[in-house]
């Protein structure tokens, strides 16, 4: 059972190949910031204070709080990364669906992005391209229709001319005494016109 595009866009993870590496990059940034802050703190404590303070209960509580804060920030950054990447990959997903429909020979309806999606101008550009494609398809259909009408008129004209020619030939044949019955051989002994 396939899901409709509207249901697909309600999911937070639309394009895992893009979104998970994006979130991983944000987490890597958090780790770098955290390690830098920890290193600066340790150096400052070592230089400014006694090294023995690193093993005090106060420092251990601060370390536990820092690790907890690190994990909380990580969870917040994952959620933020997924939301931001969703606002990027959602429009790309919608454009991909439109391109799939075009490849299948259909001209889809105009698209809309959600409020807050990145690159809303892409929807306008895709819609303009769809409008041009639709106009081209309609003009081609009108041209084919006009050509079909011309061909039909030519056929009808030819049918009329052919019927007139056949009647004229029949009159000429009757005037010359030619009878086209099955028991009489056709044109035997008759001079062929133009000889």
N, C-alpha and C positions, 0 to 999 in steps of 0.2 A: 504494500500500500504506500503510495507516494504522498508526501505532504504537500499542501499548497504553499506557494511562495509566502503568503501572509503568515502561516504558521512557522515557516522557516525563519522569518525575520523576528519572531518573538523570542527565539532562543538567544541566549547570551553568547554562545560559541557557535559562530556561523562558519568560519573558515579556520579550523584548528591548525592547519599548516602555516597560517600567518599569525594567528592570535597567540598561540602558546610560545613561539619564539619571541614575540613582542613582549609578553609578560615576563619571560625569562630575562630579557634585556633589562626590564625595569627592576627585577629582583637582583640582578647582577649589580646594577647601579646602587641599590640599597646596601648590598654587601660591601661594596667599595666605600661608600659613605660611612657605614658603621665601623668598618675596620680602620678607616682613616681617623675617625673620631676616637676610637679606642686606643689607637697608637699614640695620638696626640695626648690623650688623657694619661696614658701610662708614662710617656716621656715626661710630661709635666709633673706627675706625681714623683717620678724617680728623681728628677732634677731638683724640683722645689721641696719635696718632702723626703722623708726617710723611706727606704725600701721596705722597711718592716710594716709600714701602714698598708701595703698591698695585701697582707695576710690578716688584717684585722676584720672583726665581724661586721663593722660598718662598711668596709670595702666589699665584702661578700654580698651584703644586702644590696648595695648599689649595683654590683655586677648582676645579681638576679633580676633586679628591676630593669637593668639595661637589656638583658636577654629577653625579658618579657616584652619590653617596649619594641625591641627588634622584631620579635615574632608578630606582635600586633601590627606594627607598621608593614611587615611583609604581607599579612592578610589583607590589610587595607590597600596596599599597592597591587596585589593580585586582582582584587575586585575592581580597582580603578583601571588597571591595565586591560581587563576584559571589557569593561564598559567603553573605554576609549577605542580599543581595537574593534569592538562591535560597531562603533560609529564610522569606522573606516571600512571594514569588510562588509557591512550591510549594503551600502551602495554598490560596492563591487559585485556582490552576489546578485543584486537586482539587475545590474547591467549585464552580467553573465547570463541570467535567465532570458533577458531580452534578445541577446545575441543567439542563444539556442533556438528561440522561436523563429528568428529570421532565417537561420540555417535550415530549419524545417519547412521554410516556405511561407510562413505566416508573417503578417505585419502586426506586431502587438500594439496594445493600447499604450497611450503615453504613461510614463512612469512618474512616481512621486517619491521623494526621499522623506524620511522622518524628520521632524524638527530636531535640530541638533546634530544631524549627520554631517560629516565632513564633505567638502566639495559639492555643495548643492548645485553649483553651476554645471556639473556633469549631467544632472537630470535635464536641465534646459537644453544642453547640447544634444543629448540622446533623443529628446523629444523633437527637436528640430530635424535631426537626421531621420527620425521615424516619419515626420510630416513630409519630408522630401521623398522618402521611399514610398509612402502612401500616394502622394501626388503622381509620382512616376508610374506606379502600378495602375492608378486610375487612368492616366493619359494613355498608357499602353492598352488598357482594356477598351478605351474609346476608339483608339486607332484600329485595333483588331475588329471591333464592332463595325466601324466604318468600312474597313476592307471587306468584311464578310458581306455587308450590304451591297457593295460594289460587285463582288463576285456573284452574289445572288441575282443582281440586276443583269449582269452579263450572261448568266445561265438562262435567265428568262428570255433575254433578247435573242440569244443563240437558239433557244428552243423555238421561238417565234420565227426566226429566219429559216431555221432548218425545216420547220413545218411548211413554210411558204415555198421553199425550194423543192421539198418533196411533192407538194401539190402541183407545182409547175412542171416537174418531171413527169408526174402521172398524166397531166393534161397533154404534154408533148408526146408521151408514149401512146396515149389513146388517139391523138390526132394523126400519128404516123401509122396507126393500125396495129401497134404492138399490144399484145395482151399477155399479161403475166399470169397464166394459169399453169397449174402443175403438169397438165398433159401436153402442153406445147413447149417445145424447147425455146428458151429465151435467146433472142438475138441471132439465131442461126440464119445465115443468108442475108441478114440485114446489114446494110452498110453502116459502119461505125462513123459517126460524125467526125470530121477532121481528116478523113482519109482521102 
